[in-house]
Amino acid sequence: MSQANTAHRGWAAVLDWLRRDKRAAVSMAFLVLLVLVALLAPWISPHTPSDQDLVNTLAPPSAAHWLGTDDLGRDVFSRLLYGARVAIYSSFLAVGIAVLLGVPVGVLAGFLGGWFDEAVGRVIDTLLSFPAIVLAIAVTGALGIGLTNGMIAVGIVFAPQLARLARARTLVVRQELYVDAARCFGASTGHILWRHVLPNAIQPVLVQVTILLAGALLAEASLSFLGLGIQPPDPSWGAMLARAYQSMEIAPEQMYAPGIAILLTALAFNSVGESLRKELDPTNQRL
């Protein structure tokens, strides 16, 4: 089968999945819209997000400022749009690092076994014993304050979860007959891992990745809220919440926009992950 036919069948399967699961379709549409907003923010934003107007602070929504202004007179709607760029960048950076670190280690540990599997298991158990956000703060302190360093830290913290999943699935896949057949035909370990083990062990990892995207979003918001993520005057939803928190008693509505944006995005990631889990579960396959 050609690569074009394989790609066509893959897209057809995705479209069929979205047609059958309306919640997943709505969540995917929201995430696609969010990516478009992030890409087009410089052109669709009505104001520069860092422009201050100290005469017009904590202003209510108006025609000039659709969501009002913050305590420095900056347009909340513009900062919300630019914050989408940070949300997308930080989520995919953290999860990408987690995949690059966790999946290869987990697959190797499950396939090779022995002392390597034992050592990897001990490291995974040790890292998972720490609260994720506390460990992320510690790694951020070691790497230095900043958005990229903060999300690298989050990726390192998430990696053991993916490694454990990949290892558990690999332990099952390596016992399959097609793996034994490939070994008998003289296939190298690298070939077996790439062509036979990884494609059949990746399904639970894909589901966990979508869930970790929501976790990475919340982690970025938490780090920025604490001042360990993105630095002023750059906008992010977590940083906006931190500024709004200082004026909560005067203008509590300042917290609504970034809070709802974080909530909806996290729900969309989780909804896609839950739907994908059901779709890939062999016990739920249609006859």
N, C-alpha and C positions, 0 to 999 in steps of 0.2 A: 504494500500500500504506500502511495506517495505521501510526502510530507504535506502537500496541499490538501489531499483527501483527509488525512489525519486531523489537520487543523480545522477543516470544515466540519468534521464530525464532532470535534471538541466544542466548537462554538455552537453547534446545533444542540448538543447536550446541555450547555449552559443556558441557552434560550429556553429550552424545554423545562429546565429546572425553575427558571424565573417565572415562566407562565403558570406553573403548578403551584408555586409558593408566592402568594401576593405580598406577604410581609417581607420576604427576602427581596422581591422586586422593588418595593417601595424603599427599603433600606439601601439597596444598590443605587437606585436613582438619586437618593439624597447624597450618598457618598460621591457619586459622579458629579453632581451639582457642586458639592463642596470643593472638589478638585478644580472645577472650572472657575469657581469664585476665587480660589487661591491663585490660579494662574492669571486671571484677568483683574486682580485687585488694583494694580496701578492705573488701569483704564476706567474701571467702573466706580472707583472710590470718589466720593464727592469732595473730599478734603485730603490734604496730606496728613497722615496719622500723627505726626509729631508736632504739627503746628499748634502753638499755644495761644489762647485768648483769655488772659487773666481777668478781663472785664466781664467775661461771659462764662463763669465757672458754674458747674452743677446746674446748667440750664435744662429745663424740661424739653421733651421732644417738640420740634417745630419744623417748619418747611425747610429751614436752613440746616438744621441738625435733626435728622429723623429719629435718632435715639437719644438726643440730648448731648451734653458735654460732660466731661469728667471734672475732677477738682482742679485741673490745670487749664480748663477750657478747650481740651482736645475733643474732636468729634468722635463719639462713641461708635457710630456706625462704621466710619472709616477704619477705626482701630479693630473693630470686629472682623471686617473683611481681610485686613492684613494679618490678623491673628489666625485666620484659617490657613495661611501659608505655613506658619509656625507649627500648627497642629498637624498638618499633613507631613511636613518635613520631619518633625520630631518622632512621630509615630512610626513611620516607615524606616527611619534611620535606626531606631532602637530595635525594632523587630528584625530588620535586616542583619544587624550585628548578632542578635541572638540566634538567628538561623545559621549564619556562617560559623559561629562558634559551637553551638549546641548540637546541630544535626550531624556533622561529620564525626564528632567525638562519640555521640550516642550510637551511631551506626557501627563504627569501628569497635566500640566496647562490646556491643551485642554480638557482632560477628566473630571477633577474635576470641573473646572470653578470657579465661585465665587471669593472670596477675593484672593485666591491663584493665580488664572489666572490673576487677576488685578495687583497683586504685581509683578509677573513674567513679565508681559507685560511692566510695568514701568521700570524694570531693563533692559530688552532687549532694549527698546527704548533708554535708557540712554547710554548703551554701544555702540549701533550702531551709536550714534550721534558723536562719536569720530573717526577721521581717524585711520584706522586699524594699520598702521605702527607706528604712534605716540603713540597709546595705548600700542602696543607691546614693544616699547622702554621704556615706563614708567614702565610696569610690569617687564621687564628685569632688569631695574635699582633697583627695589624693591627686586627681587629674587637674583640678583647677575649676573655678566657677565659670560658667558659660553654657549656652544652649547645647552646642555640639558635645562638649565634655559631659554634660549632664545626661544626654541621651545615650552616649557611649556607656556610661555607668549603668543606665537602665538596661541596655542591651546585655551587658555582662551579667546583670542580676537575673534577667529572663532566660539566659542561655541554659542553665541547669534544668529548667522545666522541659525545654525541647529535647535536651539530651536524654532525659529520663524516658520521655515518650518514644523517641527514636530507638533507644536501646531496647525497650520492652517489645516494640513491634518487630525489631530485627531478630530478637531471640525466637520469635515465632516463625518468621519468614525463612530463616536459615535452615529450618528443618524440612522445608518443602522439597518435593521431589525434583522440581525444575532446577533448584540450586545444586542438588546432588548430581543431576544430569550434566549441568554445565561444568561442574568440577571434574566429573569423569571424562569429559571431552577435552580436558586440559586447559580450560579457561583460567586466566590469571585471577588473583584475588581482586585486583582493581576492576577487571571486566565484570566479575560476578557482582561486586558491590554496585557498580554503576548501572548495569543493564538489568539486573534481576532483583537485588535486595532493595536498593533505594526506591525504585518506582512502586514497589509493593509495600514499603514501610512508611511512605510519605503521607498517607491519607490522614491519620490522626494528627500529624504535625500541621497539615494545612488548616485543620479545624482550630487547633490551638493558636495558630498564627493570627487568625482573625480575632480571637478573643484577646490575645496579647496586644493587638493594635489599640483596643479600648484601654487596656491597662497602661500602655505607653502614653496615651493621651492624658490619662489621669495623673500619671507620674510626672509628665512635663508640667501640667498645671500645678501640681503640688510643689515641684522644685522651683518654678517661677514664682509661686505665691510666697515661698520662703526666701526668695532672692538668690537662689542657687542656679536658676536656669537662665532664661533670656534676661539681658540687662537693659535698663532704661537708656534711651527713650523708645526702644523697639517694642512693638506691641505683641502681646500674646494673651490668650484668654485667662491664663492663670495670673499673669501680672495685672490684668484689668481687674480681676477679683480682689487682688491684694490692695490696689488703689481704692476700689469701691468699698472695701471693708473699713478703711479709715474714715469714710464719710457715711457709714451705714445708718447712723442715727439721724443724719440730716437728709440724706437722699438715698433711701434703701433701694430705689428702682435702678440704681447704677449697677447692682449685682445681677439683675435679671438677664440682661443680654448675654454676657459671657457665661453665666451659669447655665442658661438654657442651651446655648451652643455646645458646651461641653456635654451636657446631658444627652442631647439628641444625637451627637456624633458617637458617643460611647454606646448608646442604645442601638444605633445602626450597625456598628461593628459587632456587637454581641448578637444581634438578630441574624446577621449574615452567618456568623459562626455557628449558631444553634441550628439554623436551616441547613447549613452545609454538613453538620454532624449527622442530621437525620438523613440527608441525601446519600451520604457515603456509608451509612450503617447497613451492612449486608442483611440484617434481619428486617429492614424496612423496604427492601427492594421489591418492586412490583413484579408480578408474575408475567 
